[in-house]
Amino acid sequence: MDGAFIVKSAGSGSTDGLIFVRYGPKREMSERRSAGPNGYDLLRQRIRALYGPSPSQILNTRKPDFEAQGEHILEREVRRQLERAKL
């Protein structure tokens, strides 16, 4: 994803971090006045966290589909190699 990055310290104990994405144009100094040291927000670009299922959650829900498809591909390849070797 364009502009995305991982912040490892932002995740829970079961994740490797949260994914954040930069969006929009860089902010002018006048827009950055607010929180932070000396009343300034140091972020030059807007960022937001992307929440949703983790890659491991997606893999675990789709794993049976991948396993069935993988078995089919493996069987087909074994047959092809056996025919090629004329065994």
Buried (B, 14 or more C-beta within 10 A) or exposed (E): EEEEEEEEEEBEEEBEEBBBBBEEEEEEEEEBEEEEEEEEBEEBEEBEEEEEEBEEEEEEEEEEEEEEEEEEEEEEEEEEEEEEEEE
